[in-house]
């Protein structure tokens, strides 16, 4: 990135401050899963979003240094498993702190491993990748989606959380026409 004439160069952003500020955005917690040959891999991620309604696309961002990165490039497909509030134990397991005694059951959907319990599950085939600093953005064409009536696991400021009981979808404004 170049600096326009007369502009000061951008200040160096402290990595710890970057993580702290970005961590103030509350997100859901997902486990991205894929398979290459007979090896199934999962990775906890909150860098996930919808990409497009038509065609149906979703987007994930994965660090280039992550073991999952090479597997996603090789497999060309993935699942996004949105965790329920009861699955907090899975988040650290798939975030590099595996519990050796944990047996996580998977099921196949279109040849893609998915978790068996979830808040929602999406399978997708990679249609594009984009370099994004030390990450790669993977755009997936959605092939299968399902949701269950289970509350999601949330993440904010380095801690897991849950929704509090209160208003339901019906209590909010109606969804606008473009959705």
C-alpha positions as CSV (number, residue, x, y, z in Angstrom):
1,X,0.0,0.0,0.0
2,X,1.4,3.3,-1.0
3,X,1.1,6.6,0.8
4,X,-0.4,9.5,-1.2
5,X,1.8,12.6,-1.6
6,X,1.6,14.8,1.4
7,X,0.1,12.1,3.6
8,X,1.8,10.8,6.7
9,X,2.5,7.1,6.7
10,X,0.1,5.0,8.8
11,X,1.1,4.5,12.3
12,X,2.3,1.0,13.3
13,X,-0.6,-0.9,15.0
14,X,0.3,-2.8,18.1
15,X,-0.6,-6.5,17.7
16,X,-2.0,-6.8,21.3
17,X,-4.1,-3.7,20.8
18,X,-5.3,-5.0,17.4
19,X,-6.5,-8.3,19.0
20,X,-8.1,-6.4,21.9
21,X,-10.0,-4.0,19.7
22,X,-11.2,-6.7,17.2
23,X,-12.2,-8.9,20.2
24,X,-14.8,-6.3,21.2
25,X,-16.9,-7.5,18.3
26,X,-19.2,-10.2,19.6
27,X,-19.4,-13.2,17.3
28,X,-20.7,-16.7,17.1
29,X,-18.3,-19.6,17.4
30,X,-17.8,-22.0,14.5
31,X,-15.7,-25.1,13.8
32,X,-14.6,-25.3,10.2
33,X,-14.2,-28.9,9.1
34,X,-12.8,-30.6,6.0
35,X,-11.2,-33.9,4.9
36,X,-8.3,-34.8,2.7
37,X,-7.9,-38.5,2.1
38,X,-8.6,-40.2,5.4
39,X,-7.6,-37.2,7.5
40,X,-10.5,-35.1,9.0
41,X,-9.5,-31.8,10.5
42,X,-11.5,-29.2,12.4
43,X,-10.5,-25.6,13.4
44,X,-12.3,-23.2,15.7
45,X,-13.0,-19.9,13.9
46,X,-15.1,-16.8,14.3
47,X,-14.0,-15.2,11.0
48,X,-17.1,-16.4,9.1
49,X,-19.8,-14.5,7.3
50,X,-22.5,-14.8,4.6
51,X,-21.2,-13.6,1.3
52,X,-24.1,-13.6,-1.1
53,X,-27.7,-14.6,-1.4
54,X,-27.6,-15.3,-5.1
55,X,-25.6,-17.3,-5.6
56,X,-25.5,-18.6,-2.0
57,X,-22.0,-17.9,-0.8
58,X,-20.2,-17.9,2.6
59,X,-16.8,-16.6,3.5
60,X,-14.2,-17.8,6.0
61,X,-10.8,-16.4,6.8
62,X,-7.9,-18.8,7.7
63,X,-4.4,-18.0,8.8
64,X,-1.8,-19.2,6.3
65,X,0.2,-20.8,9.2
66,X,-2.8,-22.9,10.3
67,X,-2.7,-26.7,9.5
68,X,-6.3,-26.2,8.2
69,X,-5.1,-23.8,5.5
70,X,-3.3,-26.4,3.4
71,X,-6.1,-28.9,3.9
72,X,-8.7,-26.3,2.6
73,X,-6.6,-25.6,-0.4
74,X,-6.2,-29.3,-1.1
75,X,-9.8,-30.4,-0.4
76,X,-11.6,-27.5,-2.1
77,X,-14.6,-27.9,0.2
78,X,-15.5,-27.3,3.9
79,X,-18.3,-27.2,6.5
80,X,-19.1,-24.4,8.9
81,X,-20.5,-25.8,12.1
82,X,-22.0,-23.1,14.3
83,X,-21.7,-24.2,17.9
84,X,-24.4,-24.3,20.5
85,X,-24.0,-22.9,23.9
86,X,-23.6,-26.4,25.2
87,X,-20.6,-27.1,23.0
88,X,-18.1,-24.7,24.6
89,X,-15.8,-27.6,25.3
90,X,-15.3,-28.1,21.5
91,X,-14.0,-24.6,21.0
92,X,-10.6,-25.0,22.7
93,X,-10.4,-28.6,21.4
94,X,-10.4,-27.4,17.8
95,X,-8.4,-24.2,18.6
96,X,-5.1,-26.1,19.2
97,X,-5.7,-27.3,22.7
98,X,-7.0,-30.8,22.0
99,X,-8.5,-33.0,24.6
100,X,-6.9,-36.4,23.9
101,X,-9.8,-38.2,25.5
102,X,-12.5,-36.4,23.6
103,X,-14.3,-38.4,20.9
104,X,-16.0,-36.0,18.5
105,X,-18.4,-37.8,16.2
106,X,-18.7,-36.6,12.6
107,X,-21.2,-37.3,9.9
108,X,-20.7,-36.9,6.2
109,X,-22.8,-34.5,4.2
110,X,-21.8,-34.6,0.5
111,X,-18.5,-36.1,1.5
112,X,-17.7,-33.3,3.9
113,X,-17.3,-34.0,7.6
114,X,-19.7,-32.1,9.8
115,X,-20.4,-32.2,13.6
116,X,-23.4,-34.2,14.6
117,X,-24.8,-31.5,17.0
118,X,-24.9,-27.9,16.1
119,X,-26.8,-24.7,16.1
120,X,-26.5,-24.6,12.3
121,X,-24.4,-26.3,9.7
122,X,-23.3,-25.3,6.2
123,X,-21.3,-27.2,3.6
124,X,-19.7,-25.4,0.7
125,X,-17.3,-25.9,-2.2
126,X,-14.5,-23.3,-2.6
127,X,-15.1,-21.1,-5.6
128,X,-12.5,-18.4,-4.9
129,X,-9.6,-17.6,-2.6
130,X,-8.1,-14.2,-1.9
131,X,-4.8,-13.3,-0.2
132,X,-5.5,-11.1,2.9
133,X,-2.2,-10.4,4.7
134,X,-1.3,-13.4,6.8
135,X,-4.7,-15.0,6.1
136,X,-6.5,-16.4,3.0
137,X,-10.1,-15.7,2.4
138,X,-12.0,-18.7,1.2
139,X,-15.3,-18.1,-0.6
140,X,-17.6,-21.2,-0.6
141,X,-20.6,-21.9,-2.8
142,X,-23.2,-23.3,-0.3
143,X,-24.4,-26.8,-1.1
144,X,-26.3,-27.7,2.0
145,X,-27.6,-25.9,5.0
146,X,-29.6,-26.8,8.1
147,X,-30.4,-25.3,11.5
148,X,-31.6,-26.6,14.8
149,X,-33.5,-24.7,17.5
150,X,-30.5,-24.5,19.9
151,X,-29.0,-21.3,21.3
152,X,-25.6,-20.3,19.9
153,X,-22.3,-20.1,21.7
154,X,-21.0,-16.5,21.6
155,X,-17.5,-15.1,21.9
156,X,-16.5,-11.6,23.1
157,X,-13.3,-10.1,24.6
158,X,-11.6,-13.5,25.0
159,X,-14.5,-15.1,26.8
160,X,-17.4,-17.4,25.8
161,X,-20.9,-16.3,26.5
162,X,-24.6,-17.1,26.0
163,X,-27.7,-15.2,25.0
164,X,-30.0,-14.2,27.8
165,X,-33.6,-15.0,27.7
166,X,-35.7,-12.2,26.4
167,X,-37.1,-11.1,23.1
168,X,-37.6,-13.6,20.3
169,X,-37.3,-13.1,16.5
170,X,-41.0,-12.2,16.4
171,X,-40.5,-9.3,18.8
172,X,-38.1,-7.5,16.4
173,X,-38.8,-5.5,13.3
174,X,-39.9,-7.5,10.2
175,X,-37.1,-8.6,7.8
176,X,-36.7,-6.2,5.0
177,X,-37.7,-7.3,1.5
178,X,-34.1,-7.6,0.1
179,X,-33.4,-10.5,2.5
